Amino acid sequence: MAVIKQERKSKKTGKIKRIYMASQWHPLLKKRVYGLARTNKKEAKQDDAALVLAIKKEVKEKKVKKKSEELFGAVADAWLNANKKTYADQTWKTYRDYLNRYIRPVFGDVKISDIESQHILNFKSSLENGHNPKKHKYGAETVNKNINVLCDVFNFAISPLKLIDGKDNPMIGIKRNKVPYVAKSTWSDEQISIFLTSREAKESPYYAMFCCQILLGPRPSETCGLAESDYDPDRQCFYMHRTLNKYGVLEDSMKNNNSFRAVYLPATLNHIVKQKLLWKKEMRLKYPDLFNNDFLFSTGIGTPVRPDHLYRMFTRVEKRYNMNHIEKLPVITLYDCRHTFATTNYERGESDKVLSEIMGNTPATFLQKYAHIHMDRKQKSLDSFEGIIFKSGNEI
């Protein structure tokens, strides 16, 4: 603290009076500033503490005002660069794509301090009602993804960049849209059997991968990321610990701790996978340059199978089956095989804890997202309950 002491002589009485004053250097004014003249040193110290806080506040506000001239686009770029290794590669690229496709054309050249909540609401409304350059009405998931990206950029501007104050965050109060529930199509046990024993499925080079998706329920990126060393044919086991995304990037960090797991392979599936591995080893002997990688599954030219490619191959085989047969299978996506695994096994009475561990989820996520109970089981449950209540046969 800086408290100065002065002695002043009264012109009228000639008496000497001792006073105390707070004194601090003000970096913005480039001069010293003073507090009130006090006869009590304690009061002067209090003035000095208040003066220090006031100067710090003015300096901080000046810095914030100066830095807030930054354009939103520059801040967004800084956020992307700072988080390239924070997010999973596919997540980071998805955020980058949303930023470049939807957000940057609107806010890129605007000062970040000039963006207000109403601007965000107008942007959100333009996505919903089609008043955007592409004249397209986007669904809740797309709108919410844009809101998520905007929230992350403005939070980054607040901390660590300190470009705007937290209370001035324009994302405060902006709500995400409710995502409507869409019932997932899944196959029954009989439909699974029909597909996996069909000529169309067995003739596909990706048959072993289809079997893994339906019989084990992993994420497609997990199946594509399996290494030869992750498969133990003697113990009939997969060790799930890495993923391959649609951009061809291999990642060891998976969604959560439950994703790191060992998965048992039943005998028939183990035989199918073993045959696929033997095929790859034979191909490696013939074409060592093409099949020189550690992936368990590969394409016909030896390259790793990316999830988006596996999606297309599954859809192609599914369409071919339905074209060749009178009794059609319900159309599902490759990822719906994961939902099919969860639903059919849960309806059969398997434990949600066991199934969630096989799939690499928590039981809560398994029940909320993957286990879709069909109407016939609901009816059976209610009929059984009614039979217990009215077991005496008495009618109401």
Backbone torsions as a table, in degrees:
resi	resn	phi	psi	omega
1	MET	NA	151.0	179.5
2	ALA	-123.1	100.9	176.0
3	VAL	-118.2	121.2	-179.3
4	ILE	-97.6	149.9	179.5
5	LYS	-115.4	133.9	179.0
6	GLN	-132.4	153.1	174.8
7	GLU	-119.2	125.4	-178.1
8	ARG	-120.1	137.8	-178.6
9	LYS	-99.8	127.0	-179.8
10	SER	-72.0	130.2	179.4
11	LYS	-69.7	-28.2	-177.8
12	LYS	-82.1	-49.7	-173.2
13	THR	-98.7	-20.3	-177.7
14	GLY	79.5	1.4	179.8
15	LYS	-80.0	148.5	179.0
16	ILE	-93.5	128.3	-177.6
17	LYS	-115.0	129.5	-179.8
18	ARG	-95.4	128.8	179.6
19	ILE	-128.6	159.7	179.4
20	TYR	-128.4	141.1	179.7
21	MET	-141.1	141.4	172.3
22	ALA	-72.3	144.0	-178.9
23	SER	-147.2	123.1	-179.6
24	GLN	-140.0	148.8	176.7
25	TRP	-81.4	130.2	-179.8
26	HIS	-102.8	109.4	-174.5
27	PRO	-66.4	-25.5	179.6
28	LEU	-80.7	-38.4	-180.0
29	LEU	-83.8	-14.7	-179.5
30	LYS	61.3	37.1	177.9
31	LYS	-160.3	168.9	178.6
32	ARG	-83.0	145.3	175.5
33	VAL	-120.9	153.1	-172.1
34	TYR	-127.0	155.3	174.5
35	GLY	-92.9	-171.3	179.3
36	LEU	-71.6	153.9	175.6
37	ALA	-75.3	124.9	-177.6
38	ARG	-122.0	144.8	173.7
39	THR	-87.7	-15.7	-179.4
40	ASN	-107.2	122.7	-177.3
41	LYS	-64.9	-33.4	-179.6
42	LYS	-62.9	-41.3	178.8
43	GLU	-65.5	-36.2	178.6
44	ALA	-65.3	-37.9	176.8
45	LYS	-64.0	-38.4	176.6
46	GLN	-64.6	-40.9	176.3
47	ASP	-60.5	-39.8	-177.5
48	ASP	-64.9	-42.4	178.7
49	ALA	-62.7	-41.4	179.0
50	ALA	-67.5	-35.5	-180.0
51	LEU	-67.4	-40.7	177.9
52	VAL	-60.2	-46.0	-179.9
53	LEU	-63.9	-40.4	-179.7
54	ALA	-64.4	-40.9	179.7
55	ILE	-67.2	-42.9	178.4
56	LYS	-60.1	-41.1	179.3
57	LYS	-63.4	-43.6	-180.0
58	GLU	-64.7	-40.6	179.3
59	VAL	-65.0	-43.0	-179.8
60	LYS	-62.9	-45.4	179.9
61	GLU	-63.2	-36.0	179.0
62	LYS	-66.3	-42.2	179.2
63	LYS	-65.4	-42.3	179.6
64	VAL	-62.2	-43.1	-179.5
65	LYS	-63.9	-37.9	-179.4
66	LYS	-70.7	-44.4	-176.7
67	LYS	-72.7	-28.1	-175.9
68	SER	-70.7	1.1	173.1
69	GLU	-74.3	-8.7	-179.5
70	GLU	-61.3	139.8	177.7
71	LEU	-77.8	149.4	-179.8
72	PHE	-56.2	-42.0	-178.1
73	GLY	-58.9	-40.0	179.4
74	ALA	-67.8	-39.2	178.5
75	VAL	-66.2	-41.4	179.1
76	ALA	-62.5	-39.9	177.6
77	ASP	-63.6	-41.2	178.7
78	ALA	-63.8	-38.8	178.3
79	TRP	-64.6	-43.8	178.7
80	LEU	-61.6	-46.0	-178.4
81	ASN	-64.3	-37.3	-177.6
82	ALA	-72.3	-22.8	-174.0
83	ASN	-113.1	15.7	-177.4
84	LYS	-61.5	-32.8	179.7
85	LYS	-102.7	-1.2	178.4
86	THR	-79.8	-45.1	179.8
87	TYR	-90.5	159.6	170.2
88	ALA	-61.7	150.5	-174.1
89	ASP	-55.5	-45.2	-177.9
90	GLN	-67.6	-37.5	177.6
91	THR	-64.0	-44.1	180.0
92	TRP	-62.0	-43.3	-179.6
93	LYS	-68.4	-33.4	176.2
94	THR	-65.0	-45.4	177.1
95	TYR	-60.7	-42.5	179.2
96	ARG	-61.2	-42.2	-178.5
97	ASP	-66.6	-41.8	177.8
98	TYR	-63.8	-40.9	179.4
99	LEU	-61.4	-46.4	-177.3
100	ASN	-74.1	-34.8	-174.3
101	ARG	-80.8	-41.8	-172.6
102	TYR	-109.5	-43.2	-167.0
103	ILE	-89.2	-45.9	-175.2
104	ARG	-59.6	-40.6	178.5
105	PRO	-60.4	-23.7	-178.1
106	VAL	-93.1	-46.3	-172.0
107	PHE	-111.6	-4.6	-171.5
108	GLY	-54.7	-41.9	-176.0
109	ASP	-99.4	16.2	-179.3
110	VAL	-101.2	138.9	176.2
111	LYS	-62.0	135.2	-174.1
112	ILE	-64.2	-28.3	179.3
113	SER	-76.2	-15.0	-179.2
114	ASP	-89.2	-10.2	-178.4
115	ILE	-81.4	124.3	-178.2
116	GLU	-114.1	169.5	-177.7
117	SER	-58.5	-37.0	-179.5
118	GLN	-63.2	-34.8	177.3
119	HIS	-64.4	-40.2	178.5
120	ILE	-65.1	-42.7	179.6
121	LEU	-63.8	-39.1	177.6
122	ASN	-63.9	-41.3	178.7
123	PHE	-63.6	-45.2	179.2
124	LYS	-60.6	-42.6	179.6
125	SER	-65.1	-37.3	-179.4
126	SER	-64.9	-32.4	176.6
127	LEU	-71.4	-35.8	-176.2
128	GLU	-75.3	-41.7	-172.4
129	ASN	-100.1	1.2	176.4
130	GLY	86.0	6.9	177.8
131	HIS	-85.3	61.6	-179.6
132	ASN	-136.5	166.9	-176.2
133	PRO	-52.8	-33.6	-178.2
134	LYS	-88.4	-4.4	178.1
135	LYS	55.5	36.4	-176.6
136	HIS	-116.0	136.6	175.9
137	LYS	-90.9	113.5	-175.6
138	TYR	-90.3	148.6	-179.7
139	GLY	-77.0	176.0	-175.5
140	ALA	-61.2	-38.1	-177.3
141	GLU	-65.2	-40.8	178.2
142	THR	-67.1	-44.0	178.7
143	VAL	-60.2	-46.2	-177.8
144	ASN	-65.8	-35.0	178.4
145	LYS	-64.5	-39.5	176.7
146	ASN	-65.0	-39.2	177.5
147	ILE	-63.8	-40.4	178.3
148	ASN	-60.6	-43.9	180.0
149	VAL	-64.7	-44.2	178.8
150	LEU	-61.3	-42.4	178.2
151	CYS	-59.2	-44.8	-178.8
152	ASP	-64.5	-40.5	-178.9
153	VAL	-66.8	-45.0	-178.5
154	PHE	-70.5	-34.6	174.6
155	ASN	-64.3	-36.4	177.4
156	PHE	-67.1	-36.3	178.0
157	ALA	-66.5	-31.6	178.4
158	ILE	-76.4	-47.7	178.5
159	SER	-149.1	123.9	18.8
160	PRO	-96.0	-4.8	-171.8
161	LEU	-72.3	-27.0	179.6
162	LYS	58.1	40.5	178.7
163	LEU	-84.4	-31.8	177.0
164	ILE	-133.9	159.1	179.3
165	ASP	-81.6	148.5	-178.5
166	GLY	-57.1	-36.2	-178.5
167	LYS	-71.4	-14.8	179.8
168	ASP	-98.5	9.7	-179.7
169	ASN	-63.8	116.8	-177.3
170	PRO	-70.5	-9.7	-179.5
171	MET	-84.1	-7.3	179.3
172	ILE	-63.1	124.5	177.9
173	GLY	88.8	-6.2	178.8
174	ILE	-78.7	120.3	-176.0
175	LYS	-97.5	148.4	174.1
176	ARG	-85.2	153.9	-179.4
177	ASN	-78.3	150.8	177.7
178	LYS	-76.3	127.0	179.8
179	VAL	-83.7	118.3	-178.6
180	PRO	-65.1	143.0	179.0
181	TYR	-75.1	129.3	177.4
182	VAL	-117.9	119.2	-179.2
183	ALA	-64.1	131.0	-179.1
184	LYS	-84.1	136.8	173.4
185	SER	-80.7	132.6	177.4
186	THR	-135.0	161.6	178.5
187	TRP	-97.8	149.6	172.8
188	SER	-80.9	172.4	177.3
189	ASP	-57.6	-41.9	-178.9
190	GLU	-65.7	-40.8	-180.0
191	GLN	-67.9	-37.4	175.9
192	ILE	-61.1	-46.1	-179.5
193	SER	-61.7	-43.6	179.8
194	ILE	-60.1	-44.3	-177.1
195	PHE	-68.2	-48.9	-174.4
196	LEU	-71.2	-18.9	177.2
197	THR	-100.2	3.7	-178.3
198	SER	-78.0	155.5	177.8
199	ARG	-63.8	-39.1	-178.0
200	GLU	-60.3	-43.8	-178.6
201	ALA	-71.4	-44.2	-175.7
202	LYS	-67.0	-27.6	-180.0
203	GLU	-79.2	-11.4	-179.5
204	SER	-74.8	137.3	175.3
205	PRO	-62.3	-13.5	-176.4
206	TYR	-106.7	18.4	-177.8
207	TYR	-56.6	-44.0	-179.4
208	ALA	-61.1	-37.5	179.8
209	MET	-70.7	-37.1	175.8
210	PHE	-60.9	-43.4	179.7
211	CYS	-61.4	-42.4	179.1
212	CYS	-62.2	-42.9	-178.1
213	GLN	-63.7	-41.4	-175.4
214	ILE	-81.9	-38.7	-173.5
215	LEU	-88.6	-17.5	-178.8
216	LEU	-118.7	-22.0	177.0
217	GLY	70.1	30.9	179.3
218	PRO	-79.0	170.9	169.5
219	ARG	-71.0	141.8	178.9
220	PRO	-54.7	-36.8	-179.9
221	SER	-65.7	-27.4	177.3
222	GLU	-72.4	-42.9	178.0
223	THR	-63.0	-42.8	-179.7
224	CYS	-67.3	-28.0	-177.0
225	GLY	-86.6	-5.5	-177.9
226	LEU	-60.1	134.1	175.1
227	ALA	-96.7	160.8	176.3
228	GLU	-57.9	-37.2	-179.5
229	SER	-73.7	-11.6	177.7
230	ASP	-84.3	-3.3	-178.6
231	TYR	-113.1	123.7	177.4
232	ASP	-115.0	97.2	-176.4
233	PRO	-65.4	-30.1	-178.8
234	ASP	-70.9	-40.9	177.3
235	ARG	-87.7	-2.7	-178.9
236	GLN	53.7	63.2	-171.4
237	CYS	-148.2	142.1	167.0
238	PHE	-104.5	143.0	171.5
239	TYR	-111.8	102.6	-176.6
240	MET	-83.9	116.3	179.2
241	HIS	-150.6	-0.5	-179.9
242	ARG	-147.8	161.3	-179.2
243	THR	-130.4	155.7	172.3
244	LEU	-120.7	119.2	-176.7
245	ASN	-90.4	178.5	-174.5
246	LYS	-68.7	-14.6	177.5
247	TYR	-89.5	-0.1	-180.0
248	GLY	83.0	16.1	-179.8
249	VAL	-95.1	127.0	179.3
250	LEU	-91.9	130.2	-177.4
251	GLU	-130.0	137.4	176.2
252	ASP	-87.9	-28.0	-178.9
253	SER	-81.4	115.8	-178.6
254	MET	-103.4	-173.7	-166.8
255	LYS	-61.1	-44.3	-178.2
256	ASN	-156.3	179.5	-177.3
257	ASN	-61.9	-28.4	179.8
258	ASN	-68.4	-18.4	-177.7
259	SER	-73.0	-22.9	177.1
260	PHE	-84.5	105.8	-170.6
261	ARG	-157.4	160.0	172.3
262	ALA	-102.9	133.9	-177.2
263	VAL	-122.7	125.4	-179.6
264	TYR	-75.4	141.0	177.0
265	LEU	-109.0	120.4	174.1
266	PRO	-59.0	162.2	-169.9
267	ALA	-57.1	-47.5	-177.7
268	THR	-64.6	-44.8	179.1
269	LEU	-64.1	-39.2	179.2
270	ASN	-61.5	-39.5	178.6
271	HIS	-65.5	-40.8	-179.1
272	ILE	-63.8	-44.3	-179.4
273	VAL	-67.8	-39.4	179.7
274	LYS	-61.4	-41.2	178.5
275	GLN	-64.4	-36.7	178.7
276	LYS	-66.7	-39.0	178.3
277	LEU	-66.2	-40.4	177.9
278	LEU	-62.8	-39.4	177.4
279	TRP	-60.7	-42.6	-179.3
280	LYS	-65.5	-39.7	179.7
281	LYS	-65.1	-36.2	176.6
282	GLU	-66.1	-42.0	179.3
283	MET	-65.9	-33.8	178.9
284	ARG	-65.0	-36.6	177.5
285	LEU	-66.4	-36.2	-179.5
286	LYS	-78.8	-41.5	-175.3
287	TYR	-129.8	72.7	-174.5
288	PRO	-60.5	-31.7	-178.9
289	ASP	-73.8	-32.6	-176.6
290	LEU	-80.4	-37.0	-174.4
291	PHE	-103.9	25.8	-177.9
292	ASN	-86.7	71.0	174.9
293	ASN	-150.3	169.7	-174.5
294	ASP	-98.5	7.9	-177.4
295	PHE	-72.5	140.0	179.0
296	LEU	-67.2	-43.0	-179.7
297	PHE	-110.7	144.5	179.5
298	SER	-147.7	165.4	176.8
299	THR	-77.0	178.6	-179.9
300	GLY	-65.9	-17.5	178.5
301	ILE	-106.3	12.2	172.1
302	GLY	91.8	-3.2	-178.7
303	THR	-82.9	156.3	176.6
304	PRO	-60.4	150.1	179.3
305	VAL	-90.4	114.8	178.2
306	ARG	-81.8	151.5	-177.2
307	PRO	-57.1	-41.0	-178.0
308	ASP	-65.7	-33.8	176.5
309	HIS	-68.0	-41.6	178.7
310	LEU	-64.3	-36.8	175.4
311	TYR	-56.6	-49.3	-176.5
312	ARG	-65.0	-39.8	-179.3
313	MET	-66.6	-38.8	178.3
314	PHE	-65.2	-45.0	179.7
315	THR	-62.2	-38.3	-179.6
316	ARG	-64.9	-44.5	179.9
317	VAL	-67.2	-39.7	178.9
318	GLU	-61.2	-45.0	178.3
319	LYS	-63.7	-40.9	-179.5
320	ARG	-63.4	-39.8	178.2
321	TYR	-62.8	-48.7	-177.2
322	ASN	-66.1	-27.0	176.2
323	MET	-72.1	-30.3	-174.1
324	ASN	-94.6	-4.9	-175.6
325	HIS	-130.0	145.2	178.2
326	ILE	-70.3	-46.7	177.8
327	GLU	-79.3	109.0	-176.0
328	LYS	-84.0	150.0	171.5
329	LEU	-89.6	145.1	173.2
330	PRO	-58.0	139.7	-178.3
331	VAL	-77.9	119.9	176.3
332	ILE	-128.3	162.5	176.0
333	THR	-93.7	170.6	177.9
334	LEU	-59.3	-41.1	-179.1
335	TYR	-68.6	-25.4	177.1
336	ASP	-66.4	-17.0	174.1
337	CYS	-62.4	-32.6	177.1
338	ARG	-66.8	-42.1	176.7
339	HIS	-66.9	-37.7	178.7
340	THR	-62.4	-45.5	178.0
341	PHE	-57.2	-47.4	-177.7
342	ALA	-64.2	-46.2	-174.2
343	THR	-68.7	-50.2	-176.2
344	THR	-63.7	-41.3	-178.9
345	ASN	-73.0	-35.2	179.3
346	TYR	-70.3	-39.1	178.0
347	GLU	-67.7	-24.6	177.5
348	ARG	-76.6	-9.3	176.4
349	GLY	104.6	8.2	179.0
350	GLU	-70.1	152.3	-177.5
351	SER	-68.3	135.6	177.4
352	ASP	-63.4	-32.2	179.1
353	LYS	-67.8	-43.7	179.5
354	VAL	-64.5	-46.9	-177.8
355	LEU	-65.3	-39.7	179.8
356	SER	-66.0	-35.0	177.7
357	GLU	-68.4	-37.4	177.1
358	ILE	-63.5	-40.3	-176.2
359	MET	-83.1	-14.9	-179.4
360	GLY	83.2	34.3	177.8
361	ASN	-125.0	169.8	168.4
362	THR	-81.6	156.1	177.1
363	PRO	-57.0	-36.0	-179.6
364	ALA	-63.8	-45.2	178.4
365	THR	-65.2	-40.2	179.1
366	PHE	-57.9	-49.1	-177.4
367	LEU	-69.8	-37.2	-176.1
368	GLN	-76.4	-35.9	-170.0
369	LYS	-108.0	-33.6	-167.1
370	TYR	-111.1	-33.2	-175.3
371	ALA	-85.8	101.5	-179.1
372	HIS	-102.6	105.4	-176.3
373	ILE	-78.0	125.6	-178.0
374	HIS	-78.2	160.2	-174.7
375	MET	-62.6	-35.8	-177.2
376	ASP	-64.2	-35.2	178.0
377	ARG	-71.6	-36.8	177.3
378	LYS	-62.8	-42.7	179.3
379	GLN	-64.0	-42.0	179.7
380	LYS	-62.2	-40.2	179.5
381	SER	-63.5	-44.3	-178.7
382	LEU	-70.5	-38.2	177.2
383	ASP	-62.4	-40.9	179.1
384	SER	-64.7	-40.9	179.5
385	PHE	-65.3	-42.7	179.8
386	GLU	-63.0	-38.5	179.9
387	GLY	-63.3	-34.1	177.5
388	ILE	-69.2	-43.7	-176.3
389	ILE	-66.2	-43.3	-175.9
390	PHE	-106.4	36.9	-175.4
391	LYS	-67.1	-20.4	-179.3
392	SER	-73.8	-15.8	179.2
393	GLY	86.9	-0.8	178.9
394	ASN	-73.6	133.5	178.7
395	GLU	-93.5	150.0	177.8
396	ILE	-85.7	NA	NA
